[in-house]
Amino acid sequence: MFILMIVVFVLGYLMIALEHPLKIDKAASALLLGSVIWTVYILDVGGILGLGFSDSWLSFLKSTDHQDFITKYPDASLLEQMKYHVIDNDIVRHLGDISQILFFLLGAMTIVETIDQHQGFKLITDKITTTNKVKLLWILSILTFFMSALLDNLTTTIVMVALLRKLIDDKKTRWFFASMVVIAANAGGAWSPIGDVTTIMLWIGKQVTAGNIIMMVFLPSVFNMLFPLLVVTFFMKGNVERPKLGTDETREFTTDFERKLLLFMGVGALLFVPVFKTVTHLPPYMGMLFGLSVIWITTEIMHKNKSVEDRRKLTVIGVLRKVDVPTIFFFLGILSAVAALESAGHLRLMSEFLDENVHDIYGINAAIGVLSAIVDNVPLTAGAMGMYPVMTEAMVQASVEPSYMHHFLQDGAFWELLAYAAGTGGSILIIGSAAGVAAMGLEKIDFIWYMKKISWLALIGYFGGIFIYWLQEIIFFHG
């Protein structure tokens, strides 16, 4: 059954990749994958946990010693106890983590859609007058890169895809620009302590400090974006065609003041999320929902005297009908599937294999980054953090390999490179990052199309950034 879980994951992944030939929506395939893989796990929970590959097994052994557990399940057999442990602990814990992402995504999508409904993005798109493809791509990529560091890569991608719909009419051209936005968003998130969930994890875990991660990962991240952009610049020609506005889009439902207010409130709400988290230490989705609630109340008051038709269009209740719910279900399915692999021990086994067989910080992190294009970067980063403690100078000197282990000091090369690799490796496949999944859901980007047109560009940027980091190490520490 342990092997069968991998087989199910691969088959489910193929269904998602072949969405268009199969004519089955990827959200349906992802939900099927998430539910089936957990079913396989629970049907042989004793055999899978008994292998001892997962942290869940160690957690189970500890929990059986607690009187609370014995009191709760007094007559349960060992196998039943294992099932209860997985259902009551693993699934609930993973559902909590996944729900945070889903509510964050839902809140961000609703805020962006509310700005769009109020024609707020028109204030930005009117400033971008160029139709030259190369110039437009550079403008949007640089804007995305720095926005991602301030907000995060997921929120930034949602905002930029909304902008692209106002700037580019042709679907395939918009796909290409949206895909390049994903690369820029992931690159921008990697060097900021609040730009990507993996850097947040490393920052909170004290593997890195905020100032150091900015200083050491900024340049590799810049080149992660620049290398693909430079390649594209040589072969991209022509101009984009702006979409023709329909009657609904040309008619002004709001005043100029209302458009500006909603744009500033919406962007302000998104920017407020990392501040809210820093001050309260509550999860980011709470800040996102707080911002949404303020905007919701504002729109209700603002439009209370307007016609029923305009109120339906402009208040958040009306906006929610336009939010892309299948993307939420897709996230739920794919993250559930990866959570099952983490709970069963597949990801820990993979991390240990890399450590034993590669034993080189560049090789390990390069592999983690590539793997993050297939499975979620969060459990991969968590696995890497669990492989090594944050070393002290005394621990390094006492180790058998001090020259190798010094990379695991706070702000050591291993942690810096992990932030870069886990943050940007997901760009290699459209499904490999939260930003990519959001763009895929919002623009219905084809998985195979992305592999043919974008993956090789993302790989150039990914390995180019690792090379730049290596040069930094040579110059700063060995030069």
Buried (B, 14 or more C-beta within 10 A) or exposed (E): BBEBBEEBBEBBBEBBBBBEEEEBBBBBBBBBBBEBBBEBBBEBBBEBBBEEBBBBBEBBEEBBEEEEBEEEBEEBEEBEBBBBBBEBBBBEBBBEBBBBBBBBBBBBBBBBBBBBBBBBBBBBBEEBEEBBBBEBBBBBBBBBBBBBBBBBBBBBBBBBBBBBBBBBEEEEBBBBBBBBBBBBBBBBBBBBBBBBBBBBBBBEBEBBBEEBBBBBBBBBBBBBBBBBBEBBEEEBEEEBEEBEEEEEEEEEBBEEEBBBBBBEBBBEBBBBBBEBBEEEEEBBBBBBBBBBEBBBEBBBEBBEEBEEEBBBBBBBEBBBEBBBBBBBBBBBBBBBBBBBBBBBBBBBBBBBEBBEEBEEBBEBBBBBBBBBBBBBBBBBBBBBBEBBEBBEEEBBEEBEEEEBBBBBBBBBBBBBBBBBBBBBBBBBBBBBBBBBBBBBBBBBBBBEBBBEBBBEBBBBBBBBBBBBBBBBBEEEEEE
